[in-house]
Amino acid sequence: MWQHPVRKRLLNNEIVVAATVVTPSVEAAVHAATLGFHFLWVEMEHSPITLETLRLMVLATRGLPAAIFARVPVIELWTAKRVLDQGVSGVIFPFTASAELARRAVEACHYPPRGRRGAGSGLASTTWPEPGNYYDSADQNVVTVTVVENREGLEAIDEIAATPGLDVIFIGTTDLSFSLGLRGAQGGPELQVAIDRIAAAAKRHGKFLGRPASTPPQIREWRQQGFQLFQTGTELGLMTAGAARLLEPLGLAGAPGEPRALY
């Protein structure tokens, strides 16, 4: 039986690194899927990517190494259902601020009796890596990621982390910083205490941990702290970084900066 390669890596205590896709470019997604990333974080909360484009990305990346995950704009049954029915194998839910929202996210990714997902998988089943019984395979393999990124989620983190069926708790560090009154600033003791509290709850309840990362040293450092899933730069950020490495030694002006993730 097929096992999702991202889930398999997490279970084997290996890291998972994602590239973020924010432009409605199928060709950019296909190219990113060949570069060594384990999955593409298709950003549908902060970008103009539509369901039609998402479906084309799923079709065009069949057989390529990187899986397709979609971040939906809100935690609702219908938002998850629509991206799952395009064939994605992971759903990322933002602003998970309560145990009820975490439960809703899990239910949206599973068929009854475990969840509440509706049976409309005609498109998804044609692109799913395992032929045959899509329902059983999807129930066992779809990766459910909830993003904890505000004070409410921090206060409810133990109940969120205890949610059965939840795979990954991802810390949205920039929005969490804003929620704590830090205006998005990274680092500092208050934010670190919050991150440590979320990480401890995830470990206590057997959930995998994720966070944004922009550099290899960050990934190595945070890996030692128990984080396994990392959202890295967007295709635009990676282009910017590559251009800067080429142009800056020549003294040519460009748009400086390292690849940024959408936190």
Secondary structure, 3 states (H helix, E strand, C coil): CCCCHHHHHHHCCCCEEEEEECCCCHHHHHHHCCCCCCEEEEECCCCCCCHHHHHHHHHHCCCCCCEEEEECCCCCHHHHHHHHCCCCCEEEECCCCCHHHHHHHHHHCCCCCCCCCCCCCHHHHHHCCCCCCHHHHHHHHCEEEEEECCHHHHHCHHHHHCCCCCCEEEECHHHHHHHCCCCCCCCCHHHHHHHHHHHHHHHHCCCEEEEECCCHHHHHHHHHCCEEEEEEEEHHHHHHHHHHHHHHHHCCCCCCCCCCCCC
